[in-house]
Amino acid sequence: LSPDLLEFLYELKQDNNRTFMRLHEKRWHTQRDEFRDFVKMLSEQLHEMDPTIMIEDPRHAMYRQHRDLRFTNDLRPYKTYVSAAFSRGGKKSPFAGYYIGVGPEGDTHVAGGIWQPAAPRLARIREGIIANGDLMREALGLAAIKETFGKDGISVLEDEDKLKVAPKNIPKDHPEIELLRYKSFVISKSFTDEEVVSAGFVDLVLDVFEALVPFITILNSWTG
C-alpha cells in the first residue's frame, strides 16, 4: 500500500471533520480506490486458501468511512482507518471470517474469527467446544499459529470480553471451562507502518489469513 494512504489517514486523525474531507475529497477518493484494489486482490487470493469465502465486490467488503454517531458522545465524523472483512456470506453475514484494518501510527490489524456473536450462535459454539473442544485446541496449537502470532494455544485468543466466571448452566469445573468463558473468538496481529508500505505487505496479510483457516473452518462448522 502507498505511504500516501497512511499520510492521509494521519492528517484526518489530526483534523477529523467534514471540512477537511471536503477540501481533500479528490485525494481521499484516490486513496480509497487504492485500498479497494488491494481488497479485491486479497479476497481473490484468500478464496484460493479458503474456498468457502465469498468473492464480493470490494466496495461491499469494505466498511464505510463514516462513524456511527447515534450512541456516542464522540462526534468525530470519520474513522481514521480503512477496513474490510471477508466471510462465507459476505461482510454483513454472521459467520466467522477474516478482517483487515489499516491505520497510521501502528494502527493496522489483520484478524480472523467471530466477534461477540448473537446468543444462539455463541451457544452453538459452546456446544461445539463441549463436544469437540480438542478440535479448537488443535487449530490453536498448529505450528503456523505459533510462527505467525508468536504464541499458540488459548493464549492467542483476544480476551477483552472473556467472562470472569463460568457461563450460565455450565459447571465452573468443566474441563473446557477456559474456552467456554470466551464471548468472542478472535485472533489478531498488528503491523507497523513500515510493514504496511513495504512491497511484501500483501504476503504478510495472506500469511495471517492462511494460519487462521483451520480456526475459521471449525467455528463455522459449529455455527452452521
C-alpha positions as CSV (number, residue, x, y, z in Angstrom):
1,L,0.0,0.0,0.0
2,S,1.1,3.5,-0.7
3,P,2.6,5.7,2.1
4,D,0.1,8.3,0.8
5,L,-2.8,6.3,2.3
6,L,-1.2,6.4,5.8
7,E,-0.3,10.0,5.4
8,F,-3.9,10.9,4.5
9,L,-5.3,8.9,7.4
10,Y,-2.8,10.5,9.8
11,E,-3.9,14.0,8.7
12,L,-7.5,13.0,9.1
13,K,-6.8,11.8,12.6
14,Q,-5.4,15.3,13.4
15,D,-8.3,17.2,11.7
16,N,-11.3,14.9,11.8
17,N,-14.1,17.0,10.4
18,R,-16.2,17.4,7.3
19,T,-14.4,20.5,6.2
20,F,-11.1,18.5,5.9
21,M,-12.7,15.8,4.0
22,R,-14.4,18.2,1.6
23,L,-11.2,20.1,0.9
24,H,-9.4,16.8,0.3
25,E,-12.1,14.9,-1.5
26,K,-10.1,14.0,-4.6
27,R,-7.2,12.9,-2.6
28,W,-9.5,10.7,-0.4
29,H,-11.0,9.1,-3.5
30,T,-7.6,8.2,-4.8
31,Q,-6.6,6.6,-1.5
32,R,-9.9,4.8,-1.2
33,D,-9.7,3.4,-4.7
34,E,-6.2,2.1,-4.0
35,F,-7.4,0.3,-0.9
36,R,-10.4,-1.0,-2.8
37,D,-8.0,-2.6,-5.4
38,F,-6.0,-4.1,-2.5
39,V,-9.1,-5.6,-1.0
40,K,-10.1,-7.1,-4.4
41,M,-6.7,-8.8,-4.7
42,L,-6.9,-10.0,-1.1
43,S,-10.3,-11.6,-1.5
44,E,-9.3,-13.4,-4.6
45,Q,-6.2,-14.9,-3.1
46,L,-8.0,-15.6,0.2
47,H,-10.6,-17.6,-1.7
48,E,-7.9,-19.8,-3.0
49,M,-6.9,-20.7,0.6
50,D,-10.5,-20.9,1.9
51,P,-13.0,-21.6,-1.0
52,T,-15.9,-21.0,1.3
53,I,-15.2,-17.3,1.3
54,M,-17.5,-15.2,-0.9
55,I,-15.8,-13.1,-3.5
56,E,-17.9,-9.9,-3.5
57,D,-17.5,-6.5,-5.0
58,P,-14.7,-4.9,-2.9
59,R,-17.0,-1.9,-2.3
60,H,-19.3,-4.3,-0.4
61,A,-16.4,-5.9,1.5
62,M,-15.1,-2.5,2.8
63,Y,-16.6,-0.7,5.8
64,R,-18.0,2.8,5.3
65,Q,-15.7,5.6,6.5
66,H,-18.4,7.5,8.4
67,R,-18.6,6.6,12.1
68,D,-22.0,5.7,13.7
69,L,-22.7,8.7,15.9
70,R,-26.1,7.5,17.2
71,F,-24.9,6.2,20.6
72,T,-21.8,8.1,21.4
73,N,-20.6,11.5,22.8
74,D,-17.6,11.3,20.4
75,L,-18.9,13.3,17.4
76,R,-15.8,12.9,15.2
77,P,-17.5,12.0,11.9
78,Y,-14.9,9.7,10.3
79,K,-12.9,6.6,11.1
80,T,-9.2,7.2,10.9
81,Y,-8.5,3.8,9.4
82,V,-9.8,1.9,6.3
83,S,-11.1,-1.7,6.8
84,A,-12.7,-4.7,5.1
85,A,-14.0,-8.1,6.0
86,F,-14.4,-11.4,4.2
87,S,-16.6,-14.4,5.1
88,R,-18.7,-17.2,3.6
89,G,-21.7,-14.9,3.5
90,G,-20.0,-11.6,2.8
91,K,-19.1,-8.8,5.2
92,K,-22.5,-8.4,6.8
93,S,-23.1,-12.1,7.4
94,P,-22.9,-13.5,11.0
95,F,-20.3,-16.1,10.1
96,A,-16.7,-16.3,11.3
97,G,-14.4,-14.6,8.8
98,Y,-11.3,-12.6,8.1
99,Y,-10.6,-8.8,8.7
100,I,-8.1,-6.2,7.8
101,G,-8.0,-2.6,9.2
102,V,-5.2,-0.2,8.1
103,G,-4.4,2.9,10.0
104,P,-1.4,5.2,10.8
105,E,0.9,5.0,13.8
106,G,0.8,1.2,14.1
107,D,-3.0,1.1,14.0
108,T,-3.1,-1.7,11.4
109,H,-4.6,-5.1,12.4
110,V,-5.2,-8.3,10.5
111,A,-7.5,-10.7,12.2
112,G,-9.9,-13.6,12.0
113,G,-12.7,-15.2,14.0
114,I,-16.1,-14.1,15.2
115,W,-16.6,-11.1,17.5
116,Q,-19.5,-11.1,20.1
117,P,-21.8,-13.5,18.2
118,A,-25.5,-13.4,19.0
119,A,-26.6,-15.6,21.9
120,P,-27.9,-18.5,19.7
121,R,-24.6,-18.6,17.7
122,L,-22.5,-18.3,20.8
123,A,-24.5,-21.2,22.4
124,R,-23.7,-23.4,19.3
125,I,-20.0,-22.6,19.6
126,R,-20.1,-23.6,23.3
127,E,-21.9,-26.8,22.3
128,G,-19.1,-27.5,19.8
129,I,-16.5,-26.8,22.5
130,I,-18.2,-29.2,24.9
131,A,-18.5,-31.9,22.3
132,N,-15.2,-31.4,20.5
133,G,-13.0,-28.9,22.3
134,D,-9.9,-30.8,21.1
135,L,-10.6,-29.6,17.6
136,M,-10.3,-26.0,18.6
137,R,-7.3,-26.7,20.7
138,E,-5.7,-28.4,17.8
139,A,-6.3,-25.5,15.5
140,L,-4.9,-23.1,18.1
141,G,-1.8,-25.3,18.6
142,L,-0.7,-25.5,14.9
143,A,2.8,-24.6,14.1
144,A,1.6,-21.9,11.7
145,I,-0.2,-20.1,14.6
146,K,3.0,-20.0,16.7
147,E,5.0,-18.9,13.7
148,T,2.6,-16.2,12.7
149,F,1.5,-14.8,16.1
150,G,4.4,-15.6,18.3
151,K,2.3,-17.8,20.7
152,D,-0.2,-20.6,20.4
153,G,-3.0,-22.3,22.4
154,I,-5.7,-20.4,24.1
155,S,-3.4,-17.5,24.9
156,V,-3.5,-16.4,21.3
157,L,-7.3,-15.5,21.6
158,E,-8.3,-11.9,22.3
159,D,-9.7,-11.9,25.8
160,E,-11.0,-8.4,26.4
161,D,-14.6,-9.6,26.9
162,K,-13.9,-13.0,28.4
163,L,-16.2,-13.9,31.3
164,K,-14.6,-13.9,34.8
165,V,-16.9,-16.8,35.8
166,A,-18.5,-19.8,34.2
167,P,-21.3,-19.2,31.7
168,K,-24.8,-19.8,32.9
169,N,-25.7,-23.5,33.3
170,I,-22.0,-24.6,32.9
171,P,-20.1,-26.1,35.9
172,K,-17.2,-24.0,36.9
173,D,-15.0,-27.1,37.0
174,H,-15.9,-28.2,33.4
175,P,-12.7,-29.5,31.7
176,E,-13.2,-26.9,28.9
177,I,-14.1,-24.0,31.2
178,E,-11.3,-21.7,29.9
179,L,-12.6,-21.9,26.3
180,L,-16.2,-21.7,27.4
181,R,-15.6,-18.4,29.2
182,Y,-14.9,-16.6,25.9
183,K,-17.7,-14.5,24.3
184,S,-15.6,-13.7,21.2
185,F,-13.2,-15.9,19.3
186,V,-10.8,-13.6,17.6
187,I,-7.1,-13.8,16.8
188,S,-5.3,-10.6,15.7
189,K,-1.9,-9.5,14.6
190,S,-0.7,-5.9,14.4
191,F,1.7,-4.4,11.8
192,T,3.9,-1.3,11.8
193,D,3.6,1.5,9.3
194,E,6.9,0.3,7.7
195,E,5.4,-3.1,7.1
196,V,2.2,-1.7,5.7
197,V,4.0,0.3,3.0
198,S,6.5,-2.5,2.2
199,A,6.4,-4.5,-1.1
200,G,5.7,-7.7,0.9
201,F,2.7,-6.5,2.9
202,V,0.1,-8.5,0.9
203,D,2.1,-11.6,1.6
204,L,2.2,-10.8,5.4
205,V,-1.6,-10.4,5.4
206,L,-2.1,-13.6,3.5
207,D,0.2,-15.5,5.9
208,V,-2.1,-14.4,8.7
209,F,-5.2,-15.5,6.9
210,E,-3.7,-18.8,5.9
211,A,-2.8,-19.6,9.5
212,L,-6.3,-18.9,10.5
213,V,-8.1,-21.1,8.0
214,P,-8.5,-24.1,10.3
215,F,-9.7,-21.9,13.2
216,I,-12.3,-20.2,11.0
217,T,-13.4,-23.6,9.5
218,I,-14.0,-25.1,12.9
219,L,-16.0,-22.0,14.1
220,N,-18.2,-22.1,11.0
221,S,-18.7,-25.9,11.2
222,W,-20.2,-25.4,14.7
223,T,-22.4,-22.4,13.9
224,G,-23.8,-23.6,10.5
